[in-house]
């Protein structure tokens, strides 16, 4: 289908105008609360990770007379325990989001059908305006949709408190704000948000400000996918891949509705993968280090950097990567070290990694499949404990990634190896949360761009479906007062599907590497 230039461009302008109107209308009618919802701990038998508690008192905004910041809530209950999630009216949007996801995947299948039959054509002169329309519409619609619900009741409360504490005294946040379990990189972002939220005119939009970095990261990741695809694929493929990510419900539900920061983290990882494939080990090392300095699970991706350095067999590349990593770590950590002891960052990582000693933390993976969601990972399972089995699986997955990378012997296998790392670890390691698979949606697209195997598109769709179902069920269950995903046919089917996808991924990558 060849679009007539004038009609096509007029249609894009109308779409942008409509998206802009919806965004302005949504913000204008937004009844945001500059304080978090009141949350109360439910049954006394609820297990709390560490000493974290969420006080009933609302968070103080920057510029107000602050009360001592309260630590954020970190619930880790027994299966079936309930919590009062406060007054969050977003639960009513669960059916609409599910319907959107179904429509999206059906539309994706139809688009793929027309594409492989060469029924979709984009005139080169329409490329820039089309991408501008897609990116702007994605941004505006996300901002509009973010006003529909306050987000995950506990996580939004935590980010509000951290942003408030950071704005008050950034460098003492780890001693003043209670149990801050994120590494320091995102504290700088929360500091800026906290300062902006201190302005009286902006205070009602505190929650929207917290969601905005991830929303912008969604759009930035989509644009990066487009730019990468334009180097190796056709114009139509590039636009369609970017559109798939922009409107992917698995991506939207995380940043726009939940209010989490996985999109920001994923953008850093995607940028690191791009730098590594472009033979820029120094910048790649800096970005991988930044990912670790934002979320501890960034460690999952570090072996791939090592694989490429070994493959290159260049001492200069190794030294460059080490130098950039050290400089990045020092720049991020040093300001906080001035207010803490020298080993504070090691203690932070140790405490964070050990904060959830469970076989699974609502992650629809192998351990949830066998009914061990929130089971203590120190419990025995055959010869070893669940935790020991998880560590064994991590070693095996990393070894398998290295084997495939060695057989492929090409930098084009970087995204594939990174995808295998996150998908394999999420599926077979312990202490995984429901959102840890999130980067797989973007990484599968990158793997397709570099390896050009259409089966990777199926994997991108499959992982997106798993991410959406896992996130949707956990988010709305929490809003409805259930903090542990109940063992159900949906959970069983999704967990099993996840395992099968990882097996299929290994098959695809092995065939590409040895052929």
C-alpha positions in Angstrom: 0.0 0.0 0.0 1.7 3.2 -1.2 0.4 6.3 0.7 -0.3 9.4 -1.3 1.9 12.0 0.1 -0.5 14.8 0.9 -3.2 12.6 2.5 -0.6 10.7 4.4 1.0 13.8 5.9 -2.4 15.5 6.7 -3.4 12.3 8.5 -0.2 12.4 10.6 -0.7 16.0 11.5 -4.3 15.2 12.6 -3.1 12.3 14.7 -0.5 14.5 16.4 -3.1 17.2 17.0 -5.5 14.6 18.6 -2.7 13.2 20.8 -1.7 16.8 21.8 -5.3 17.6 22.7 -5.7 14.4 24.7 -2.5 15.2 26.6 -3.5 18.7 27.4 -7.0 17.7 28.4 -5.7 14.9 30.7 -3.2 17.1 32.4 -5.8 19.9 32.8 -8.2 17.5 34.4 -5.7 15.7 36.5 -6.5 15.5 40.2 -3.1 14.5 41.3 -2.2 14.3 45.0 1.2 15.7 46.0 1.3 13.2 48.8 1.3 9.4 48.5 -1.7 7.3 49.3 -2.0 6.2 52.8 -0.9 2.6 53.1 -1.4 0.4 56.0 0.1 -3.0 56.7 -2.4 -5.7 56.8 -2.2 -9.0 58.7 0.4 -9.3 61.4 1.9 -12.4 59.8 3.0 -10.4 56.8 6.8 -10.7 56.4 8.6 -7.5 55.9 12.0 -7.4 54.2 14.5 -6.0 56.5 13.2 -3.2 58.7 11.3 -1.3 56.0 8.0 0.3 57.0 5.7 2.7 55.3 4.4 5.3 57.7 0.8 6.5 57.5 2.0 10.1 57.4 2.1 11.7 53.9 5.4 12.6 52.3 6.5 16.2 52.7 7.3 18.1 49.5 10.5 20.0 49.0 10.0 23.6 50.2 7.6 22.6 53.0 8.4 22.1 56.6 9.7 18.5 56.4 9.0 15.8 58.9 11.7 13.1 59.2 11.5 11.0 56.0 10.0 7.6 56.4 11.5 4.6 54.8 9.7 3.1 51.8 7.6 -0.1 52.0 9.1 -3.3 50.9 6.6 -6.1 51.3 7.5 -9.7 51.0 4.5 -11.6 52.2 3.6 -15.2 52.4 1.6 -16.4 49.4 -2.0 -15.1 49.7 -1.3 -12.4 52.3 -3.1 -9.1 51.7 -2.2 -5.5 52.1 -4.2 -2.4 52.0 -3.0 -0.5 49.0 -4.7 2.7 49.8 -7.0 4.7 47.6 -5.7 4.0 44.1 -8.6 4.1 41.6 -6.5 2.6 38.8 -7.8 -0.9 39.3 -10.7 -0.2 37.0 -8.4 0.1 34.0 -7.2 -3.5 34.2 -9.7 -4.7 31.6 -9.0 -1.8 29.2 -5.3 -2.5 29.4 -5.8 -6.2 28.7 -8.0 -5.4 25.8 -5.4 -3.0 24.4 -2.8 -5.7 24.6 -4.9 -8.1 22.7 -5.6 -5.6 20.0 -1.9 -4.6 19.8 -0.7 -8.2 19.3 -3.4 -8.9 16.7 -2.5 -5.7 14.9 1.2 -6.7 15.1 0.4 -10.1 13.5 -1.6 -8.5 10.7 1.1 -5.9 10.1 3.7 -8.6 9.8 1.5 -10.5 7.4 1.2 -7.5 5.1 4.9 -6.7 5.4 6.2 -10.1 4.4 3.9 -9.9 1.3 5.4 -6.5 0.5 2.1 -4.7 0.9 3.5 -2.0 3.1 5.6 0.7 1.4 6.8 4.0 2.8 7.9 6.7 0.5 11.4 8.0 1.5 10.1 11.6 1.6 7.7 10.6 4.3 10.2 8.9 6.6 11.1 11.8 8.9 7.5 13.1 9.4 6.3 9.6 10.0 8.9 8.9 12.7 8.3 12.3 14.2 4.6 11.6 14.4 5.2 8.1 15.9 7.6 9.4 18.6 5.5 12.5 19.5 2.3 10.6 19.6 3.9 7.9 21.7 5.1 10.6 24.2 1.9 12.6 24.3 -0.4 9.5 24.7 1.9 8.2 27.4 1.7 11.4 29.4 -2.1 11.5 29.0 -2.4 7.8 30.0 -0.2 8.4 33.0 -2.9 10.6 34.6 -5.3 7.7 34.7 -3.8 6.1 37.8 -1.2 7.0 40.4 0.8 3.9 39.8 2.0 1.0 42.0 0.9 2.2 45.4 4.1 1.2 47.2 6.7 2.0 44.6 5.3 5.5 43.9 5.3 6.2 47.7 8.9 5.1 47.9 10.0 7.3 45.0 8.2 10.3 46.4 10.0 9.9 49.7 13.4 9.3 48.1 12.9 12.4 45.8 11.9 14.5 48.8 14.9 13.3 50.8 17.2 13.8 47.8 16.0 17.4 47.3 16.5 18.1 50.9 20.1 16.7 51.1 21.2 14.5 48.2 24.5 13.4 49.6 23.0 12.2 52.9 20.0 10.4 51.4 21.4 7.0 52.4 21.5 8.0 56.0 18.5 10.3 56.2 15.9 8.6 54.0 15.8 5.2 55.8 16.1 2.1 53.7 17.2 3.4 50.3 18.1 0.2 48.4 18.8 1.6 44.9 22.4 2.3 43.9 23.2 6.1 43.6 22.7 6.8 39.8 19.0 7.3 39.9 19.2 9.3 43.1 20.5 12.2 40.9 17.3 12.0 38.8 15.2 11.9 41.9 17.0 14.9 43.2 16.0 16.9 40.1 12.4 15.7 40.4 12.3 16.6 44.1 13.6 20.1 43.4 11.1 20.6 40.6 8.2 19.2 42.8 9.1 21.8 45.4 7.7 24.5 43.1 4.2 25.4 44.2 2.7 25.3 40.7 4.2 21.8 40.1 3.3 20.1 43.4 0.0 18.5 42.2 2.0 16.8 39.4 4.6 15.0 41.7 3.5 11.6 40.4 3.6 12.6 36.8 7.1 13.9 37.3 8.2 10.6 38.8 6.9 8.8 35.7 8.3 11.2 33.2 12.0 9.9 33.1 10.8 6.4 32.2 8.3 7.8 29.6 11.1 9.8 27.9 13.4 6.7 28.1 10.7 4.7 26.2 10.7 7.2 23.4 14.5 7.4 23.4 14.8 3.6 23.2 12.4 3.5 20.3 14.4 6.1 18.4 17.6 4.2 19.0 16.0 1.1 17.7 14.9 3.0 14.6 18.4 4.4 14.0 20.1 1.0 14.4 17.6 -0.7 12.1 18.2 2.0 9.4 21.8 0.9 9.2 21.0 -2.8 8.6 17.4 -3.1 7.4 14.8 -1.6 5.1 13.0 1.7 5.8 9.7 -0.2 6.4 11.4 -2.6 8.8 13.0 0.2 10.8 9.7 2.2 11.2 7.7 -0.9 12.1 10.2 -2.1 14.7 10.2 1.4 16.3 6.4 1.5 16.3 6.3 -2.0 17.8 8.3 -0.8 20.8 6.5 2.6 21.1 3.1 1.1 21.4 4.0 -2.1 23.1 1.7 -2.7 26.1 4.5 -4.4 28.0 6.5 -1.2 27.8 3.6 1.2 28.4 2.3 -0.6 31.5 5.6 -0.4 33.3 6.5 3.2 32.8 3.1 4.9 32.3 0.9 2.9 34.7 3.1 1.2 37.2 5.5 4.2 37.4 8.7 2.1 37.6 12.1 3.0 36.2 12.9 -0.2 34.2 12.6 1.8 31.0 15.3 4.2 32.1 17.5 1.2 33.0 16.8 -0.5 29.7 17.8 2.6 27.7 21.2 2.5 29.4 21.6 -1.2 28.6 20.5 -0.8 25.0 22.9 2.1 24.5 25.7 0.0 26.0 24.9 -2.8 23.6 25.0 -0.4 20.7 28.4 1.0 21.8 29.8 -2.5 22.1 28.6 -3.5 18.6 30.1 -0.3 17.2 33.5 -1.3 18.6 33.6 1.3 21.3 34.4 -0.8 24.4 35.2 2.2 26.6 31.8 3.9 26.2 30.1 0.5 26.4 31.9 -0.2 29.7 30.9 3.2 31.1 27.3 2.5 30.2 27.3 -1.1 31.6 28.8 0.4 34.8 26.1 3.0 34.9 23.5 0.3 34.6 25.0 -1.5 37.6 25.0 1.8 39.5 21.3 2.1 38.8 20.1 -1.4 39.5 22.1 -4.3 40.9 20.7 -6.6 38.2 22.9 -4.7 35.7 25.5 -7.2 36.8 23.7 -9.8 34.7 24.9 -8.1 31.5 28.6 -7.7 32.5 29.7 -11.1 31.2 28.9 -10.1 27.6 31.3 -7.2 27.8 33.9 -9.7 29.0 33.1 -12.0 26.1 33.7 -9.3 23.5 36.9 -8.1 25.1 38.2 -11.7 25.1 37.1 -12.1 21.4 39.0 -9.0 20.4 42.2 -10.1 22.2 43.4 -6.6 22.4 45.0 -5.4 25.6 44.3 -1.7 24.7 40.5 -2.5 24.5 40.6 -4.2 27.9 42.5 -1.4 29.5 40.2 1.2 28.0 37.1 -0.7 29.3 38.6 -0.9 32.8 39.5 2.8 32.8 36.1 3.9 31.7 34.3 1.6 34.2 36.4 2.9 37.1 36.0 6.6 36.1 32.2 6.1 35.7 31.9 4.3 39.1 34.0 6.9 40.9 32.0 9.9 39.4 28.7 8.3 40.5 29.8 7.0 43.9 32.3 9.6 45.2 30.0 12.4 46.2 28.0 10.0 48.4 31.2 8.5 49.8 32.1 11.9 51.3 29.1 11.5 53.6 29.5 7.7 54.3 32.2 5.2 55.1 34.4 4.0 52.3 32.7 0.6 52.0 29.2 1.9 52.0 28.5 1.0 48.3 29.5 -2.6 49.0 27.2 -2.8 52.0 24.4 -1.3 49.9 24.8 -3.9 47.2 25.1 -6.7 49.7 22.0 -5.6 51.6 20.0 -5.1 48.4 20.8 -8.5 46.9 20.0 -10.2 50.2 16.8 -8.2 50.8 14.4 -10.7 49.2 15.6 -14.2 50.1 12.8 -16.0 48.1 12.8 -18.5 45.3 10.7 -16.1 43.3 9.3 -12.6 44.0 6.2 -12.7 41.7 8.4 -13.6 38.7 6.6 -16.0 36.4 9.5 -18.4 36.0 10.7 -21.9 36.8 10.4 -21.5 40.6 6.9 -20.0 40.4 5.9 -22.8 38.0 6.7 -25.4 40.7 4.7 -23.4 43.2 7.6 -21.7 45.1 6.7 -18.0 44.7 7.8 -16.4 48.0 9.2 -19.7 49.3 12.4 -19.2 51.3 15.3 -19.8 49.0 17.3 -21.4 51.8 14.9 -24.3 51.8 16.2 -27.6 50.4 15.3 -28.7 46.8 16.7 -32.1 45.9 20.4 -31.9 46.8 20.8 -28.2 47.2 18.8 -25.2 48.3 16.7 -23.1 45.9 19.3 -20.4 46.2 22.1 -22.8 45.3 20.2 -24.1 42.3 19.7 -20.5 41.2 23.4 -19.8 41.4 24.1 -23.0 39.5 21.7 -21.9 36.8 23.3 -18.5 36.5 26.7 -20.1 35.9 25.3 -22.5 33.4 23.4 -19.8 31.5 26.6 -17.6 31.4 28.6 -20.5 30.2 26.0 -21.2 27.5 26.1 -17.6 26.4 29.8 -17.6 26.2 29.7 -20.9 24.1 27.2 -19.4 21.6 29.2 -16.1 21.5 32.4 -18.0 20.8 30.8 -20.0 18.1 29.3 -16.9 16.5 32.6 -15.2 16.8 31.2 -11.8 15.8 30.1 -8.6 17.5 26.6 -9.0 15.9 26.0 -11.6 18.7 26.3 -9.0 21.4 22.5 -8.3 21.6 21.7 -12.0 21.4 24.0 -12.9 24.2 22.7 -10.0 26.4 19.1 -11.2 25.7 20.0 -14.8 26.6 21.6 -13.5 29.9 18.5 -11.6 31.1 16.0 -14.1 29.8 17.9 -17.1 31.2 18.7 -15.6 34.6 15.1 -14.3 35.0 13.7 -17.8 34.2 16.0 -20.0 36.2 17.6 -17.9 39.0 16.1 -17.1 42.4 15.1 -13.8 43.9 13.7 -12.5 40.6 11.0 -9.9 40.6 8.2 -9.7 38.1 9.8 -6.7 36.2 13.3 -8.1 35.7 12.5 -9.5 32.3 11.6 -6.1 31.0 14.8 -5.4 28.9 14.1 -8.5 26.9 11.5 -6.8 24.8 14.0 -4.2 23.4 17.0 -6.7 23.4 15.1 -9.2 21.2 14.4 -6.4 18.7 18.1 -5.5 18.7 19.1 -9.2 18.3 16.8 -9.3 15.2 18.4 -6.2 13.7 21.9 -7.6 13.9 21.2 -11.3 13.2 18.2 -10.8 10.8 16.5 -14.0 11.8 12.7 -13.7 11.7 12.4 -16.1 14.6 13.7 -13.4 16.9 10.7 -11.3 16.0 8.5 -14.1 17.4 10.7 -14.1 20.5 10.3 -10.3 20.8 6.5 -10.8 20.7 6.6 -13.7 23.1 8.7 -12.0 25.7 6.6 -8.9 25.4 3.5 -11.0 26.1 5.1 -12.6 29.1 6.3 -9.2 30.5 2.8 -7.7 30.0 0.9 -10.6 31.7 3.3 -10.8 34.6 3.3 -7.0 35.2 -0.5 -6.6 34.7 -1.4 -9.4 37.1 1.0 -8.3 39.8 0.2 -4.6 39.5 -3.5 -4.9 39.7 -3.4 -7.6 42.3 -1.4 -5.3 44.5 -3.8 -2.4 43.9 -6.6 -4.7 44.9 -4.8 -5.7 48.1 -3.0 -8.9 47.1 0.7 -8.6 47.2 1.7 -12.1 46.2 0.5 -13.5 42.9 -1.8 -16.5 43.6 -0.9 -19.8 42.0 -3.4 -20.0 39.1 -3.7 -21.4 35.6 -2.6 -18.0 34.1 0.5 -18.0 36.3 1.3 -21.6 35.4 0.7 -21.1 31.7 2.8 -17.9 31.6 5.7 -19.5 33.5 5.7 -22.5 31.3 5.6 -20.4 28.2 8.5 -18.4 29.5 10.6 -21.5 30.0 9.7 -22.7 26.5 10.7 -19.3 25.0 14.1 -19.5 26.6 14.7 -23.0 25.3 13.6 -21.8 21.8 15.9 -18.8 22.1 18.9 -21.1 22.8 17.9 -23.2 19.8 17.7 -20.2 17.5 21.0 -18.7 18.7 22.8 -22.0 18.6 21.7 -22.6 15.0 22.8 -19.0 14.0 26.2 -19.4 15.7 27.2 -22.8 14.3 25.9 -22.2 10.8 
